[in-house]
Amino acid sequence: MNKKIIAMAVSTALAMPGLVSAVEVAGKALQVYGQVHMSVDSATNHDASGNSVSKLNMSSNSSRLGFKGNGALGGGLSGFYKIEAAIYATVGDGAHDFAHRASIVGLKGDFGSLALGYQDTVYKDTFKKFDVMGNSIGDSRNILGEGKFDKRAKNGLYYYSPKMGALQLGLGYSTAWENKAINGQNNNNNSLTDVVLSYKADALSLAVGYEQQKLIGVSAVNNESTQTITGTRLVGGYKTGPMDIRLVYEHATNSGTDKSASLNRNNYGAALVYKVGGPGSVILQYMKAGKSDAGNDGANQITVGYSYALAKNSKTYIMYDKISNDAGASYGIGAGHDLSYKNAVNGKDVSAISVGYVYKF
């Protein structure tokens, strides 16, 4: 009987319009939340011969279903958990583990919060809040991160301090964020460490973060290989009247026996969200990948979009995104977007027009 009541509560809650937060199934102890984000994209990239290829596709972008909860444990402590999975709304792909987006358990008190498990690093968790076009064709991570940062870390430990006025500290450590084998043995040497300090007061938001990834694996000659990747980001945001302005700078470095010169570079960008006509917003964004030590491999990303809020939990948008690559670069569209649009050869542009719809519960 209890199972039937819970099932009815979930199905009824998910059908209700206007919900903007998690649905409580068993009070705060069990809450259901998620979103479905679909888009229709008209994209143009290039094949191995350099010929332009245009395609019309439908994409499910970071659609998800999650369960979370919290409860008092006594002594000023509370416990919390989260289990989250992706929804592949276009194809119903069942090839992934249910909790492959997040699975954590933690404690919260006057000391802040401490969690263990698998989830976004504190580096990613902080900076994704500054991405005005996240999980769309215009995602800033098409340029930022070099495909190396903004990860979910396996075997992670995550700490957030209590807010100290306008400041908050985030720390993360993973014993083995990416498992690799040496001579057939898995190891815990692929550690990840990150730290973020954020500031938020009135209209101003600032954050600075640092992440270091260490990788140990096997090279082509079966000797131990090493690689250390670091990223430093500075982000600022300011809201005034109908305007929301955001700036970001990133410095990436790479060292070790398997280091890649293309990972040593500076990236930066700016975005503007301007509200028009109440629920409507015009969105402009420019991202720049600087040339790396390899040379002539930078890129520019320009995005223009219009978003319209149908309700607090639902919106639709239209967006145009173009990435212009230097002769030695092959940046493409795909970060946070389930379908990837990239070139088979370097030096070609990639562009797309996308019409999307997002519903959150």
C-alpha distance (Angstrom), angle and dihedral (degrees) to the residues before:
residue distance angle dihedral
M1 . . .
N2 3.82 . .
K3 3.80 90.5 .
K4 3.81 90.5 52.4
I5 3.81 91.5 49.3
I6 3.82 91.9 50.5
A7 3.81 91.7 46.9
M8 3.80 91.0 50.4
A9 3.80 91.3 47.7
V10 3.79 92.4 51.6
S11 3.80 95.0 46.7
T12 3.81 92.4 46.5
A13 3.80 93.4 47.7
L14 3.79 93.8 48.8
A15 3.80 89.9 53.2
M16 3.80 93.7 54.3
P17 3.81 115.8 101.5
G18 3.78 124.6 -135.2
L19 3.82 98.7 34.3
V20 3.80 111.4 148.5
S21 3.80 102.2 176.2
A22 3.77 141.0 35.9
V23 3.80 117.7 -53.3
E24 3.80 112.5 -118.3
V25 3.80 110.0 -132.9
A26 3.80 97.6 166.8
G27 3.79 101.4 11.8
K28 3.80 115.6 -91.3
A29 3.82 89.8 -30.0
L30 3.82 93.0 75.9
Q31 3.80 124.1 21.7
V32 3.79 128.8 168.9
Y33 3.79 120.9 -148.6
G34 3.78 140.4 157.4
Q35 3.76 148.3 123.1
V36 3.77 140.8 -122.4
H37 3.79 113.9 -145.2
M38 3.80 116.6 -178.0
S39 3.78 130.6 173.6
V40 3.79 139.7 178.7
D41 3.81 110.7 -141.3
S42 3.77 133.1 -166.3
A43 3.82 103.5 -161.9
T44 3.80 135.0 -179.8
N45 3.80 124.2 -161.3
H46 3.84 136.6 141.1
D47 3.80 136.5 -96.8
A48 3.83 128.3 -136.9
S49 3.80 90.5 -81.4
G50 3.80 91.7 53.8
N51 3.78 93.7 -109.0
S52 3.78 118.7 146.8
V53 3.82 113.7 -109.4
S54 3.81 122.4 -166.9
K55 3.80 123.0 -164.7
L56 3.79 139.0 177.9
N57 3.81 112.3 -143.9
M58 3.77 142.1 166.2
S59 3.79 117.5 -136.2
S60 3.81 135.5 -169.6
N61 3.81 104.6 -147.6
S62 3.79 118.5 -156.0
S63 3.79 91.1 -39.3
R64 3.77 107.5 172.4
L65 3.80 149.4 174.9
G66 3.78 121.8 -151.5
F67 3.77 144.5 176.9
K68 3.78 123.2 -153.8
G69 3.77 139.5 161.4
N70 3.77 147.0 166.3
G71 3.79 138.4 -162.1
A72 3.80 142.4 175.8
L73 3.80 116.3 -91.6
G74 3.80 99.0 -177.4
G75 3.76 130.8 -108.0
G76 3.79 91.5 67.9
L77 3.81 91.9 -61.1
S78 3.79 129.0 121.6
G79 3.76 129.0 -171.8
F80 3.80 126.9 -139.8
Y81 3.80 140.3 -179.7
K82 3.78 140.8 -176.5
I83 3.81 133.0 -163.8
E84 3.79 117.1 -177.3
A85 3.81 135.5 176.5
A86 3.79 135.9 -175.4
I87 3.79 121.7 -112.3
Y88 3.81 115.2 -143.6
A89 3.77 94.8 -157.9
T90 3.80 96.2 175.0
V91 3.81 98.4 54.0
G92 3.80 107.9 8.0
D93 3.82 91.2 -124.4
G94 3.78 110.3 -166.1
A95 3.79 97.6 -179.5
H96 3.80 95.1 105.4
D97 3.78 131.9 78.9
F98 3.79 112.4 -103.3
A99 3.80 96.1 -117.9
H100 3.79 97.2 41.5
R101 3.84 92.8 121.0
A102 3.81 96.0 52.5
S103 3.80 142.5 -19.4
I104 3.81 116.9 171.0
V105 3.78 142.5 146.9
G106 3.78 125.3 -164.0
L107 3.78 154.5 157.3
K108 3.80 129.6 -116.3
G109 3.79 130.6 -165.7
D110 3.78 144.2 123.4
F111 3.81 88.0 -49.6
G112 3.81 91.9 62.0
S113 3.80 124.4 -109.7
L114 3.79 132.0 -46.1
A115 3.82 123.6 -169.0
L116 3.79 136.5 178.6
G117 3.78 129.7 -159.3
Y118 3.78 137.6 45.1
Q119 3.79 122.8 -26.9
D120 3.82 144.1 109.4
T121 3.78 113.6 -44.2
V122 3.80 115.3 -111.5
Y123 3.83 86.1 -111.5
K124 3.80 91.0 59.1
D125 3.80 95.7 36.3
T126 3.81 92.4 57.2
F127 3.77 99.6 42.3
K128 3.80 98.4 43.9
K129 3.81 86.5 70.2
F130 3.80 88.2 67.6
D131 3.82 95.3 53.1
V132 3.81 105.8 100.8
M133 3.83 92.4 -172.4
G134 3.78 100.8 38.0
N135 3.83 118.1 162.6
S136 3.80 92.7 11.8
I137 3.80 132.9 97.3
G138 3.83 87.2 -88.9
D139 3.81 96.0 56.8
S140 3.83 109.1 147.5
R141 3.81 88.9 -135.6
N142 3.79 88.2 75.6
I143 3.83 81.2 81.8
L144 3.81 106.7 14.5
G145 3.78 121.6 75.9
E146 3.80 98.4 20.6
G147 3.80 86.7 -116.6
K148 3.81 88.7 -68.9
F149 3.80 104.8 88.7
D150 3.82 132.6 49.2
K151 3.78 91.9 64.3
R152 3.75 139.5 151.5
A153 3.78 106.6 -120.0
K154 3.79 123.4 -140.5
N155 3.82 118.9 -139.5
G156 3.79 90.6 18.0
L157 3.79 136.9 171.3
Y158 3.82 115.0 -160.2
Y159 3.81 128.7 -170.7
Y160 3.81 130.5 -176.3
S161 3.79 119.1 -175.7
P162 3.80 121.9 -137.6
K163 3.78 111.9 -93.7
M164 3.79 110.2 -83.9
G165 3.78 99.7 -157.9
A166 3.79 103.4 -65.6
L167 3.84 94.2 -15.1
Q168 3.80 131.9 88.3
L169 3.80 130.2 177.1
G170 3.80 125.5 -147.3
L171 3.82 124.8 -167.8
G172 3.79 129.6 -176.8
Y173 3.79 136.4 -179.0
S174 3.79 131.2 176.9
T175 3.79 121.7 -169.9
A176 3.82 91.5 -157.0
W177 3.79 113.7 4.6
E178 3.81 91.6 168.3
N179 3.80 119.3 25.3
K180 3.79 117.1 -137.2
A181 3.79 131.6 167.4
I182 3.79 130.1 -126.0
N183 3.80 113.1 -163.2
G184 3.78 89.7 -17.0
Q185 3.81 95.1 -50.2
N186 3.79 123.5 113.9
N187 3.78 112.4 -132.8
N188 3.78 140.2 -160.6
N189 3.80 94.5 -139.7
N190 3.80 96.2 103.0
S191 3.78 95.2 89.5
L192 3.79 128.8 170.6
T193 3.80 125.7 -157.1
D194 3.78 126.2 -177.6
V195 3.77 139.0 168.9
V196 3.82 130.7 -172.3
L197 3.79 131.1 -174.4
S198 3.80 114.6 -165.5
Y199 3.81 132.7 -172.9
K200 3.79 126.7 -163.2
A201 3.78 125.9 173.4
D202 3.79 126.1 152.0
A203 3.81 108.6 -50.1
L204 3.82 97.0 -10.2
S205 3.80 126.9 86.7
L206 3.81 124.6 178.0
A207 3.79 134.5 172.2
V208 3.78 138.1 175.2
G209 3.78 122.3 -169.4
Y210 3.79 141.7 176.8
E211 3.80 129.9 -164.0
Q212 3.80 131.3 -176.5
Q213 3.80 124.3 -168.7
K214 3.79 122.2 -169.2
L215 3.79 119.7 -163.9
I216 3.78 127.6 -173.7
G217 3.79 119.2 -177.5
V218 3.78 143.7 132.9
S219 3.79 123.2 -68.6
A220 3.80 126.6 -146.1
V221 3.80 91.1 -87.5
N222 3.82 92.1 49.8
N223 3.78 94.4 -107.7
E224 3.77 123.2 131.6
S225 3.81 111.2 -87.9
T226 3.77 128.3 -163.8
Q227 3.76 136.9 -159.1
T228 3.81 131.5 176.3
I229 3.80 118.5 -166.7
T230 3.79 122.1 -172.3
G231 3.78 132.5 -175.3
T232 3.80 131.2 -170.4
R233 3.80 122.4 -170.8
L234 3.77 135.1 -173.2
V235 3.80 117.6 -168.3
G236 3.78 133.0 179.5
G237 3.78 134.3 -177.8
Y238 3.80 133.2 -176.2
K239 3.80 129.3 -176.1
T240 3.77 123.1 -162.4
G241 3.79 125.1 163.2
P242 3.81 108.4 -46.1
M243 3.84 93.3 -15.1
D244 3.80 129.0 94.7
I245 3.81 112.3 -176.4
R246 3.83 123.4 -171.0
L247 3.80 133.4 -176.8
V248 3.81 131.2 -174.3
Y249 3.81 136.7 -175.4
E250 3.81 126.5 -174.2
H251 3.80 132.9 -173.1
A252 3.81 116.9 -166.6
T253 3.82 126.8 -171.1
N254 3.79 135.4 -178.8
S255 3.82 131.7 -164.8
G256 3.82 140.4 163.5
T257 3.79 137.9 74.1
D258 3.81 91.6 -56.3
K259 3.79 96.9 39.7
S260 3.79 119.9 148.3
A261 3.80 119.2 -142.2
S262 3.80 89.4 -150.2
L263 3.82 90.5 68.1
N264 3.81 93.6 63.3
R265 3.79 104.5 87.4
N266 3.82 148.7 105.1
N267 3.79 123.8 -111.8
Y268 3.79 129.5 -174.9
G269 3.78 142.5 167.5
A270 3.79 149.8 173.3
A271 3.80 133.2 -145.0
L272 3.79 136.0 -171.6
V273 3.81 128.0 -163.4
Y274 3.80 113.8 -170.0
K275 3.80 119.9 -174.7
V276 3.79 115.8 -138.0
G277 3.78 129.4 178.7
G278 3.80 97.3 1.0
P279 3.82 107.6 -78.0
G280 3.82 95.3 29.1
S281 3.81 126.8 92.7
V282 3.80 132.6 -174.2
I283 3.81 112.2 -146.0
L284 3.82 125.6 -159.8
Q285 3.78 125.3 178.5
Y286 3.80 138.1 174.1
M287 3.81 123.5 -171.7
K288 3.79 127.2 -176.9
A289 3.80 129.1 -163.4
G290 3.79 108.2 -160.5
K291 3.78 122.7 -141.5
S292 3.80 113.3 -85.4
D293 3.80 129.2 -142.2
A294 3.82 86.3 -85.9
G295 3.83 88.7 64.7
N296 3.82 135.7 -137.7
D297 3.80 93.7 38.7
G298 3.79 104.8 111.1
A299 3.79 127.4 122.1
N300 3.81 142.8 -163.8
Q301 3.80 126.5 -141.2
I302 3.81 121.7 -163.4
T303 3.80 120.9 -175.1
V304 3.80 130.9 -177.1
G305 3.78 122.3 -178.9
Y306 3.79 147.7 158.3
S307 3.81 122.6 -145.9
Y308 3.79 126.6 -168.0
A309 3.81 121.9 -165.1
L310 3.80 110.4 -140.9
A311 3.81 90.0 -178.8
K312 3.80 137.4 -21.4
N313 3.78 89.9 -81.2
S314 3.81 101.0 34.8
K315 3.79 136.3 58.4
T316 3.78 142.2 160.3
Y317 3.80 128.3 -152.3
I318 3.79 146.5 179.1
M319 3.80 119.9 -147.2
Y320 3.80 142.4 177.3
D321 3.80 121.2 -157.3
K322 3.81 130.6 -178.9
I323 3.80 129.9 -178.7
S324 3.81 117.7 -164.9
N325 3.82 112.9 -161.9
D326 3.79 129.8 -156.9
A327 3.81 116.6 -125.0
G328 3.81 92.5 -88.3
A329 3.81 99.0 40.4
S330 3.80 133.7 90.2
Y331 3.80 105.5 -177.2
G332 3.79 113.2 159.1
I333 3.78 145.2 172.6
G334 3.77 117.7 -83.9
A335 3.81 113.5 89.5
G336 3.81 107.0 127.7
H337 3.81 89.1 -6.3
D338 3.79 114.9 104.7
L339 3.81 93.7 -139.0
S340 3.79 118.4 58.6
Y341 3.80 124.0 -145.7
K342 3.80 111.4 -166.7
N343 3.78 138.3 144.2
A344 3.80 125.2 -105.4
V345 3.82 88.7 -142.6
N346 3.79 134.5 41.7
G347 3.77 126.1 -104.1
K348 3.80 100.2 35.2
D349 3.80 129.2 118.7
V350 3.80 124.6 -115.3
S351 3.80 123.2 -156.4
A352 3.79 139.5 169.8
I353 3.79 143.0 177.5
S354 3.79 114.7 -147.1
V355 3.80 134.0 -171.0
G356 3.79 111.6 -166.3
Y357 3.78 144.2 178.9
V358 3.83 127.1 -159.7
Y359 3.80 126.6 -167.9
K360 3.81 119.5 -178.0
F361 3.78 130.1 -169.3
